[in-house]
Amino acid sequence: MVLVEDERATRRRMARAIEASPSLSLVAACEDVTTGLAALEAERPDVLLTDLGLPDGSGVDLIEH
């Protein structure tokens, strides 16, 4: 799973929750579209959890990618 959330505290809470689940694997936690796209290319996750309003673009672009 790749997580993309620009608010640091929220990203950390969500990452901890994902990591606590034995059936989920967090491969990247990113703060913006740019690093999210890089993680998607490098990791090819089955699941993307993204905020839609990010500082450098839209999470919709990540979903479409």
NUNU-668038 format. One record per residue (C-alpha): residue number from 0; residue in three letters; x, y, z. Coordinates in nm, 3 decimals. Layout:
N
+-----+-----+---------+---------+---------+
:   n : res :    east :   north :      up :
+-----+-----+---------+---------+---------+
: NUM : Ala :       X :       Y :       Z :
...
+-----+-----+---------+---------+---------+
END
This chain:
65
+-----+-----+---------+---------+---------+
:   n : res :    east :   north :      up :
+-----+-----+---------+---------+---------+
:   0 : Met :   0.000 :   0.000 :   0.000 :
:   1 : Val :   0.112 :   0.355 :  -0.075 :
:   2 : Leu :  -0.023 :   0.630 :   0.149 :
:   3 : Val :  -0.022 :   0.993 :   0.033 :
:   4 : Glu :  -0.124 :   1.256 :   0.289 :
:   5 : Asp :   0.023 :   1.604 :   0.326 :
:   6 : Glu :  -0.060 :   1.656 :   0.694 :
:   7 : Arg :   0.227 :   1.499 :   0.887 :
:   8 : Ala :   0.030 :   1.404 :   1.200 :
:   9 : Thr :  -0.249 :   1.245 :   0.997 :
:  10 : Arg :   0.001 :   1.061 :   0.777 :
:  11 : Arg :   0.177 :   0.920 :   1.084 :
:  12 : Arg :  -0.150 :   0.807 :   1.247 :
:  13 : Met :  -0.267 :   0.640 :   0.929 :
:  14 : Ala :   0.069 :   0.474 :   0.872 :
:  15 : Arg :   0.067 :   0.333 :   1.225 :
:  16 : Ala :  -0.285 :   0.197 :   1.176 :
:  17 : Ile :  -0.189 :   0.033 :   0.846 :
:  18 : Glu :   0.130 :  -0.115 :   0.991 :
:  19 : Ala :  -0.067 :  -0.255 :   1.287 :
:  20 : Ser :  -0.280 :  -0.464 :   1.054 :
:  21 : Pro :  -0.122 :  -0.802 :   0.978 :
:  22 : Ser :  -0.301 :  -0.818 :   0.642 :
:  23 : Leu :  -0.164 :  -0.486 :   0.515 :
:  24 : Ser :   0.184 :  -0.380 :   0.412 :
:  25 : Leu :   0.280 :  -0.013 :   0.388 :
:  26 : Val :   0.556 :   0.031 :   0.131 :
:  27 : Ala :   0.559 :   0.413 :   0.124 :
:  28 : Ala :   0.409 :   0.710 :   0.307 :
:  29 : Cys :   0.437 :   1.025 :   0.099 :
:  30 : Glu :   0.346 :   1.391 :   0.148 :
:  31 : Asp :   0.276 :   1.510 :  -0.206 :
:  32 : Val :   0.195 :   1.413 :  -0.565 :
:  33 : Thr :   0.559 :   1.415 :  -0.674 :
:  34 : Thr :   0.678 :   1.165 :  -0.414 :
:  35 : Gly :   0.354 :   0.969 :  -0.448 :
:  36 : Leu :   0.412 :   0.921 :  -0.821 :
:  37 : Ala :   0.769 :   0.809 :  -0.757 :
:  38 : Ala :   0.648 :   0.557 :  -0.498 :
:  39 : Leu :   0.380 :   0.424 :  -0.735 :
:  40 : Glu :   0.640 :   0.374 :  -1.008 :
:  41 : Ala :   0.893 :   0.209 :  -0.776 :
:  42 : Glu :   0.661 :  -0.008 :  -0.571 :
:  43 : Arg :   0.360 :  -0.088 :  -0.793 :
:  44 : Pro :   0.129 :  -0.135 :  -0.492 :
:  45 : Asp :  -0.209 :  -0.308 :  -0.499 :
:  46 : Val :  -0.363 :  -0.024 :  -0.295 :
:  47 : Leu :  -0.327 :   0.355 :  -0.300 :
:  48 : Leu :  -0.474 :   0.559 :  -0.015 :
:  49 : Thr :  -0.451 :   0.927 :  -0.103 :
:  50 : Asp :  -0.570 :   1.266 :   0.008 :
:  51 : Leu :  -0.734 :   1.447 :  -0.284 :
:  52 : Gly :  -0.609 :   1.797 :  -0.193 :
:  53 : Leu :  -0.229 :   1.791 :  -0.195 :
:  54 : Pro :   0.010 :   2.087 :  -0.199 :
:  55 : Asp :   0.146 :   2.019 :  -0.548 :
:  56 : Gly :  -0.161 :   1.882 :  -0.721 :
:  57 : Ser :  -0.458 :   1.652 :  -0.690 :
:  58 : Gly :  -0.474 :   1.303 :  -0.550 :
:  59 : Val :  -0.703 :   1.231 :  -0.846 :
:  60 : Asp :  -0.393 :   1.248 :  -1.066 :
:  61 : Leu :  -0.236 :   0.975 :  -0.854 :
:  62 : Ile :  -0.548 :   0.761 :  -0.882 :
:  63 : Glu :  -0.556 :   0.804 :  -1.259 :
:  64 : His :  -0.189 :   0.712 :  -1.282 :
+-----+-----+---------+---------+---------+
END
